Amino acid sequence: MSVFGRFQGKTPLPYSWVISGSLAIGPMPRDANDWRQLELTGFRSRFSCCYLCEEICPPPLQWSQATVSLPDHRRQEPLRPGRLQQALEQAEALVAAQPATYLHCMAGLERSPLVATGLLARHHGIDVFEALQRIRLCHPRAMPLYSDLEVLARVLEG
């Protein structure tokens, strides 16, 4: 039986590997079955870009995890460069310590692709827009806000 056969009637999370075997992005897991699907795939850590009030179902207790809340198109607050830098550093440390990290935001469209773009740019020494192009090859749904990409470019330059 396939891994997904155990989740009959439930659509699997649409995540994408950004750095094979190390980092994947996608939407927030919404229940224990979503976490189990990820666990069966080999994930043991997660980085969340969500606000605590957005979190629906926490990861299993044994998972390594970190959270840095970032705003999305609803503009809960301005995206501060220091907060984005903190997100990049914590996500990078989590991936280094526990490969097979699941990076998520609410829908897997804006915030998690933004952080993944920054990580990929650093990892490969490329600019933000080339990194985003690579992200979109594996995760076509990626739509970080342009203004946030500008902040990311400044963070990576500085």
C-alpha positions as CSV (number, residue, x, y, z in Angstrom):
1,M,0.0,0.0,0.0
2,S,1.3,3.5,-0.8
3,V,1.9,6.0,1.9
4,F,-1.1,8.0,0.6
5,G,-3.3,4.9,0.5
6,R,-3.5,5.2,4.3
7,F,-5.3,8.5,3.9
8,Q,-8.2,7.4,1.8
9,G,-10.7,10.1,1.1
10,K,-8.3,12.8,2.1
11,T,-6.2,14.8,-0.3
12,P,-2.5,14.8,0.6
13,L,-0.8,18.0,1.4
14,P,0.5,19.7,-1.8
15,Y,4.1,20.3,-0.7
16,S,7.2,20.6,-2.9
17,W,10.8,19.8,-2.2
18,V,12.9,22.9,-2.6
19,I,16.2,21.4,-1.5
20,S,15.8,17.6,-2.1
21,G,15.7,15.7,1.1
22,S,16.3,18.8,3.2
23,L,13.6,21.4,2.7
24,A,10.1,21.3,1.5
25,I,7.4,24.0,1.4
26,G,3.6,23.8,1.5
27,P,0.4,24.7,3.4
28,M,-0.2,24.4,7.1
29,P,-1.0,20.9,8.2
30,R,-4.6,21.0,9.5
31,D,-5.0,17.8,11.4
32,A,-3.1,14.8,12.8
33,N,-3.5,12.9,9.5
34,D,-1.6,15.7,7.7
35,W,1.2,15.5,10.3
36,R,1.2,11.7,9.9
37,Q,1.5,12.0,6.1
38,L,4.5,14.2,6.5
39,E,6.0,11.9,9.2
40,L,5.6,8.9,6.9
41,T,7.4,10.8,4.2
42,G,10.4,11.4,6.5
43,F,9.8,14.9,8.0
44,R,10.8,15.4,11.6
45,S,10.9,19.2,11.8
46,R,8.9,22.1,10.8
47,F,9.3,25.8,10.4
48,S,6.2,27.9,10.5
49,C,5.8,31.5,9.2
50,C,2.2,31.7,10.7
51,Y,1.0,33.7,13.6
52,L,0.1,31.6,16.6
53,C,-3.5,32.5,16.2
54,E,-3.4,30.9,12.8
55,E,-2.1,27.6,13.9
56,I,-4.8,24.9,13.8
57,C,-3.0,21.7,14.8
58,P,0.4,21.6,16.4
59,P,3.1,19.2,15.1
60,P,3.9,16.0,17.0
61,L,5.7,16.6,20.2
62,Q,8.9,14.8,19.1
63,W,9.3,17.1,16.1
64,S,11.9,19.9,16.1
65,Q,10.2,23.2,15.4
66,A,10.6,26.9,15.1
67,T,8.2,29.7,14.3
68,V,8.8,33.3,13.2
69,S,5.5,35.0,12.4
70,L,5.6,36.9,9.1
71,P,2.7,39.0,7.6
72,D,1.0,38.0,4.4
73,H,-1.3,39.8,1.9
74,R,-3.6,40.7,4.8
75,R,-0.9,43.0,6.1
76,Q,-1.2,42.2,9.8
77,E,1.9,44.4,10.2
78,P,4.7,45.6,8.0
79,L,7.3,43.1,7.1
80,R,10.4,44.1,9.1
81,P,13.8,43.3,7.7
82,G,15.0,42.1,11.2
83,R,12.1,39.7,11.5
84,L,12.8,38.3,8.1
85,Q,16.5,37.9,8.9
86,Q,15.5,36.1,12.1
87,A,13.2,33.8,10.1
88,L,16.0,33.0,7.6
89,E,18.5,32.3,10.4
90,Q,16.2,30.0,12.4
91,A,15.0,28.1,9.4
92,E,18.6,27.6,8.2
93,A,19.6,26.3,11.6
94,L,16.6,24.0,11.7
95,V,17.4,22.5,8.3
96,A,21.1,22.1,9.3
97,A,20.2,20.3,12.5
98,Q,17.3,18.3,11.2
99,P,17.1,17.7,7.5
100,A,13.7,17.0,6.0
101,T,12.2,20.2,7.3
102,Y,8.7,21.2,6.4
103,L,8.4,25.0,5.9
104,H,4.9,26.2,5.9
105,C,2.6,29.2,6.1
106,M,-1.2,29.2,5.9
107,A,-1.6,28.3,2.2
108,G,2.0,27.7,1.1
109,L,1.8,30.6,-1.4
110,E,3.4,33.7,0.1
111,R,5.4,33.5,3.3
112,S,6.9,30.0,3.1
113,P,8.0,30.6,-0.5
114,L,9.5,33.9,0.6
115,V,11.6,32.2,3.3
116,A,12.5,29.3,0.9
117,T,13.6,31.8,-1.7
118,G,15.9,33.5,0.8
119,L,17.3,30.1,1.9
120,L,17.8,29.0,-1.7
121,A,19.5,32.3,-2.7
122,R,21.9,31.9,0.2
123,H,22.5,28.2,-0.4
124,H,23.4,28.7,-4.1
125,G,24.8,32.2,-3.9
126,I,22.2,33.5,-6.4
127,D,20.0,36.6,-6.4
128,V,16.4,36.7,-5.1
129,F,14.7,36.5,-8.5
130,E,16.8,33.6,-9.8
131,A,16.0,31.8,-6.5
132,L,12.3,32.5,-6.9
133,Q,12.4,31.2,-10.5
134,R,13.9,28.0,-9.2
135,I,11.2,27.8,-6.4
136,R,8.5,28.2,-9.0
137,L,9.9,25.3,-11.0
138,C,9.2,22.9,-8.2
139,H,6.3,24.9,-6.5
140,P,4.4,26.7,-9.2
141,R,1.9,28.1,-6.7
142,A,4.6,30.3,-5.1
143,M,3.5,33.9,-5.1
144,P,5.4,35.9,-2.5
145,L,4.5,39.6,-2.5
146,Y,6.8,41.7,-4.6
147,S,7.3,44.2,-1.8
148,D,8.4,41.3,0.5
149,L,10.9,40.2,-2.2
150,E,12.4,43.7,-2.2
151,V,12.8,43.4,1.6
152,L,14.3,40.0,1.2
153,A,16.8,41.3,-1.4
154,R,17.9,44.1,1.0
155,V,18.3,41.5,3.9
156,L,20.4,39.3,1.7
157,E,22.6,42.2,0.6
158,G,23.2,43.5,4.1
